[in-house]
Each structure stands twice: as C-alpha cells, then as structure tokens.
Amino acid sequence: MRKILLILLILPLAGCVSADIIADKSCKSYGAKLGTDIYIQCRMNAEQVRWQRLGVYAAMRRSY
C-alpha cells in the first residue's frame, strides 16, 4: 500500500519535470539564452500554453 501511495505522489511530478525540460529545450532551440529576457518570455509563453491545454483537457473531461 505504501508503494502505491508513493507512486501516486511522485507520478505528477514527472510530468512537471518533463514539461520544464521540453520548454527549456524548445526555447534554447530558438536561440534564446538562459537568463535573457527573450528566454524568460519564451518560458512564460510555454507555461501559459501548458496551463491553457490543461484547462481545455479538464473542461473536456467534465463535459462527458
């Protein structure tokens, strides 16, 4: 039972980490350098898109 609980607590964190890695690589692929205004704006945009997608997904689940 403890193992299942531990997995359920850790699993959501894996999604956050992978989303951060994807956003970081995406912004760097555009030529943005870590710590610059362009990089920060890129990461903010990526985070906003991620939250919008999560909101749409949640709304779709509620409609069923």
Backbone torsions as a table, in degrees:
resi	resn	phi	psi	omega
1	MET	NA	-39.7	179.5
2	ARG	-64.0	-38.1	-179.9
3	LYS	-64.1	-41.6	179.6
4	ILE	-64.7	-44.4	178.8
5	LEU	-61.4	-42.7	179.3
6	LEU	-63.0	-42.8	178.5
7	ILE	-63.4	-42.8	179.6
8	LEU	-65.4	-29.4	178.2
9	LEU	-79.2	-33.4	-176.5
10	ILE	-85.3	-32.5	-174.3
11	LEU	-53.8	-46.4	179.1
12	PRO	-61.6	-29.6	179.5
13	LEU	-67.1	-30.6	179.4
14	ALA	-62.5	-38.3	178.0
15	GLY	-65.3	-38.2	179.0
16	CYS	-66.0	-44.0	-179.3
17	VAL	-63.3	-45.3	-178.8
18	SER	-67.5	-35.3	177.6
19	ALA	-64.8	-39.2	178.0
20	ASP	-65.6	-42.0	179.7
21	ILE	-64.7	-43.2	179.3
22	ILE	-63.2	-45.6	179.9
23	ALA	-63.0	-41.8	179.1
24	ASP	-61.1	-48.4	-179.1
25	LYS	-65.9	-37.5	179.1
26	SER	-63.2	-47.7	-179.4
27	CYS	-64.7	-40.5	178.2
28	LYS	-67.4	-30.7	178.9
29	SER	-68.2	-23.3	175.9
30	TYR	-81.3	-5.6	178.8
31	GLY	98.8	3.6	179.2
32	ALA	-75.3	135.1	-179.9
33	LYS	-100.7	142.0	-178.2
34	LEU	-51.3	128.7	176.8
35	GLY	91.8	-10.7	179.1
36	THR	-82.7	161.9	179.2
37	ASP	-60.4	-38.8	-179.6
38	ILE	-64.4	-41.7	178.8
39	TYR	-63.5	-45.3	-179.7
40	ILE	-62.4	-42.9	178.3
41	GLN	-63.3	-41.1	178.4
42	CYS	-61.2	-45.3	179.6
43	ARG	-65.8	-37.8	177.4
44	MET	-64.1	-41.8	178.1
45	ASN	-64.1	-42.7	179.3
46	ALA	-62.3	-40.5	179.4
47	GLU	-67.0	-39.9	179.1
48	GLN	-64.2	-43.0	177.7
49	VAL	-62.7	-41.9	179.7
50	ARG	-60.6	-45.4	179.8
51	TRP	-66.7	-36.1	177.0
52	GLN	-63.9	-43.0	178.5
53	ARG	-63.6	-41.4	178.1
54	LEU	-63.2	-38.6	178.4
55	GLY	-65.7	-41.4	178.2
56	VAL	-65.3	-42.9	178.9
57	TYR	-61.4	-43.9	180.0
58	ALA	-65.2	-39.9	178.7
59	ALA	-65.0	-39.2	178.8
60	MET	-64.8	-39.7	179.6
61	ARG	-66.5	-35.3	179.8
62	ARG	-70.1	-29.2	-175.1
63	SER	-74.3	-14.9	179.0
64	TYR	-88.5	NA	NA
